[in-house]
Amino acid sequence: MSDTTVYVAIAVGALAILAIGAVVVWRRDGSTSITPLAGLAFGCVACGIVFGDDRVVGYSFFAAGITLAVIDTVRRSRGSGSSRPHAGA
């Protein structure tokens, strides 16, 4: 298995995990709107696909997109959890 195949497999796996996490967060919140940060992450991943011929540029866009998606997921999960009133208080 070549290095390129391993990198692509890791990127696809990470995107799949993020997509599942996003679906879980959206179902729990009941909202389906996409945040600007998630849109930017999607744009970076799309640019990574478009500029995939140049490995450094393509993989840099993939890494930036995955990082932005993780940041967005963490921000959304913390933001929605902190605004709810506590049941026991």
Backbone bond lengths (Angstrom), bond angles and torsions (degrees), N, CA, C in turn:
res aa  C-N    CA-C-N  psi(-1)  N-CA   C-N-CA  omega(-1)  CA-C   N-CA-C  phi
1 M - - - 1.447 - - 1.529 108.49 -
2 S 1.309 117.62 128.48 1.465 121.42 -177.10 1.532 111.24 -79.80
3 D 1.318 115.19 165.18 1.463 120.71 179.62 1.524 111.61 -62.58
4 T 1.311 116.28 -39.55 1.461 120.58 -179.61 1.521 111.00 -61.27
5 T 1.311 117.09 -42.74 1.456 120.87 179.57 1.524 110.77 -63.36
6 V 1.306 116.93 -39.06 1.464 120.59 178.87 1.520 110.43 -65.82
7 Y 1.339 117.83 -43.53 1.463 120.71 179.41 1.525 111.58 -63.41
8 V 1.304 117.10 -42.81 1.462 120.47 179.13 1.521 110.29 -65.63
9 A 1.317 117.95 -41.12 1.461 121.24 179.00 1.530 111.11 -62.82
10 I 1.320 116.74 -40.72 1.465 120.34 178.22 1.527 110.73 -65.92
11 A 1.328 117.26 -42.70 1.467 121.02 179.30 1.516 111.48 -64.38
12 V 1.325 118.06 -42.85 1.462 121.18 179.37 1.522 109.97 -66.57
13 G 1.323 117.51 -40.91 1.461 120.42 177.57 1.519 112.28 -62.68
14 A 1.335 116.29 -42.82 1.461 120.06 178.80 1.523 111.10 -64.57
15 L 1.321 116.98 -41.12 1.470 119.76 177.42 1.518 111.56 -64.78
16 A 1.316 117.58 -37.64 1.462 120.71 178.06 1.525 110.73 -64.31
17 I 1.320 116.61 -43.04 1.461 120.19 178.51 1.524 110.63 -63.89
18 L 1.332 117.27 -42.02 1.463 120.50 177.88 1.517 112.19 -65.15
19 A 1.318 116.98 -37.87 1.463 120.19 178.71 1.521 110.65 -65.12
20 I 1.314 116.86 -42.31 1.466 120.15 177.76 1.522 110.30 -63.81
21 G 1.337 116.43 -42.46 1.460 120.05 177.28 1.514 112.54 -62.28
22 A 1.325 117.32 -39.70 1.464 121.06 178.69 1.517 111.26 -65.54
23 V 1.313 117.12 -40.32 1.465 120.49 178.49 1.524 110.34 -63.33
24 V 1.324 116.76 -42.09 1.465 120.42 179.09 1.519 110.62 -63.35
25 V 1.341 117.74 -43.88 1.462 120.93 179.66 1.520 110.42 -65.69
26 W 1.330 118.11 -43.01 1.464 120.59 -179.60 1.519 111.58 -65.53
27 R 1.308 118.17 -38.57 1.466 120.66 179.32 1.523 110.28 -66.89
28 R 1.320 117.24 -37.85 1.451 120.95 -179.02 1.525 110.76 -70.10
29 D 1.323 117.86 -41.75 1.461 121.64 -179.28 1.522 112.70 -76.88
30 G 1.306 116.30 -28.99 1.448 120.19 -175.94 1.525 112.82 83.59
31 S 1.321 117.46 0.80 1.459 119.92 179.42 1.524 109.81 -101.95
32 T 1.318 115.28 147.90 1.459 119.34 -179.11 1.523 112.58 -122.31
33 S 1.335 117.61 9.81 1.462 119.33 -179.08 1.524 109.62 -78.40
34 I 1.319 115.15 147.34 1.464 120.78 179.43 1.524 108.14 -95.66
35 T 1.307 115.99 137.82 1.465 120.46 -179.60 1.525 109.41 -81.43
36 P 1.330 116.76 159.22 1.474 118.96 177.25 1.525 112.57 -59.84
37 L 1.318 117.57 -34.88 1.460 120.55 179.60 1.524 110.93 -67.93
38 A 1.324 117.18 -38.54 1.465 120.32 176.74 1.533 110.38 -67.51
39 G 1.314 117.45 -36.47 1.461 120.87 176.09 1.521 112.07 -64.52
40 L 1.328 115.68 -39.18 1.461 120.19 176.74 1.527 110.81 -66.22
41 A 1.335 116.43 -39.23 1.464 120.45 177.39 1.522 110.62 -63.02
42 F 1.320 117.02 -43.64 1.456 121.09 177.90 1.528 110.81 -62.66
43 G 1.331 116.79 -39.84 1.460 120.74 178.06 1.518 112.09 -64.41
44 C 1.331 116.89 -38.71 1.474 119.97 177.52 1.521 111.15 -64.85
45 V 1.317 117.01 -41.55 1.466 120.16 178.62 1.527 110.07 -65.08
46 A 1.335 116.40 -41.40 1.466 119.63 177.77 1.533 110.82 -62.93
47 C 1.332 117.31 -40.52 1.467 120.33 176.31 1.519 111.21 -65.23
48 G 1.314 117.08 -34.31 1.458 120.68 176.33 1.514 111.85 -62.72
49 I 1.321 115.97 -36.00 1.466 120.27 176.95 1.525 110.04 -70.74
50 V 1.334 116.44 -44.22 1.461 120.44 -177.61 1.529 111.02 -65.25
51 F 1.331 116.95 -43.40 1.458 120.93 -177.96 1.523 111.85 -95.92
52 G 1.322 117.57 30.05 1.452 122.41 -177.80 1.513 114.16 -68.33
53 D 1.325 118.53 -17.25 1.461 120.38 179.05 1.522 111.77 -65.62
54 D 1.317 116.61 -38.31 1.467 121.06 175.19 1.523 106.98 -92.77
55 R 1.323 116.58 107.36 1.461 121.06 -170.48 1.520 113.27 -59.77
56 V 1.312 117.60 -42.92 1.466 120.09 -176.66 1.530 110.17 -62.84
57 V 1.311 116.55 -46.62 1.462 120.65 -178.53 1.527 110.29 -68.44
58 G 1.327 117.50 -46.28 1.460 121.30 -178.59 1.514 112.82 -60.70
59 Y 1.328 116.47 -48.52 1.462 119.89 -179.12 1.530 111.74 -70.44
60 S 1.323 117.35 -28.68 1.464 119.81 175.59 1.527 110.55 -65.54
61 F 1.331 116.30 -42.42 1.465 119.65 176.43 1.526 111.06 -64.17
62 F 1.329 117.27 -41.78 1.468 120.33 176.97 1.526 110.40 -59.13
63 A 1.322 116.92 -47.60 1.466 120.86 -178.86 1.522 111.18 -62.51
64 A 1.328 117.12 -42.41 1.460 120.50 178.57 1.527 111.04 -63.72
65 G 1.323 116.71 -42.48 1.464 120.58 179.35 1.515 112.61 -63.85
66 I 1.318 116.59 -43.20 1.464 120.13 179.49 1.526 110.03 -66.51
67 T 1.318 116.83 -41.30 1.466 120.38 178.84 1.526 111.00 -62.64
68 L 1.318 116.95 -44.61 1.471 120.40 179.09 1.527 111.35 -64.92
69 A 1.322 117.37 -37.21 1.461 120.18 178.19 1.522 111.34 -65.99
70 V 1.317 117.26 -39.52 1.470 120.58 177.85 1.525 110.14 -65.57
71 I 1.328 116.81 -43.79 1.461 120.57 178.53 1.520 110.59 -60.82
72 D 1.322 117.13 -43.61 1.456 121.40 179.42 1.523 110.94 -63.45
73 T 1.318 117.28 -42.53 1.464 120.59 -179.91 1.525 111.02 -64.24
74 V 1.328 116.85 -41.86 1.463 120.35 179.32 1.527 110.28 -66.20
75 R 1.328 117.01 -43.71 1.467 119.86 179.65 1.518 111.73 -62.99
76 R 1.321 117.22 -40.02 1.464 119.79 179.97 1.523 111.41 -69.54
77 S 1.318 117.56 -38.41 1.463 119.04 -178.75 1.531 111.02 -71.09
78 R 1.312 118.31 -37.24 1.467 120.87 177.67 1.520 111.24 -72.32
79 G 1.309 116.87 -38.50 1.461 120.38 -178.55 1.511 112.97 -67.06
80 S 1.334 117.04 -38.89 1.456 119.37 -178.22 1.518 111.39 -76.97
81 G 1.315 118.04 -29.60 1.455 120.85 -178.94 1.512 112.59 -76.71
82 S 1.343 117.75 -31.93 1.460 120.11 -175.88 1.517 112.83 -81.99
83 S 1.336 118.79 -17.54 1.457 120.13 -177.31 1.520 113.61 -87.93
84 R 1.307 117.81 -11.63 1.461 121.12 -179.88 1.522 110.35 -81.52
85 P 1.336 116.95 143.00 1.468 118.83 175.98 1.532 109.70 -72.15
86 H 1.306 116.59 147.33 1.451 121.13 179.48 1.526 109.89 -75.52
87 A 1.331 116.53 137.42 1.463 121.00 -176.12 1.521 112.07 -69.73
88 G 1.319 117.43 -36.57 1.456 120.32 -175.28 1.520 114.09 -87.02
89 A 1.317 118.81 -9.68 1.460 120.96 -174.14 1.481 114.37 -89.11
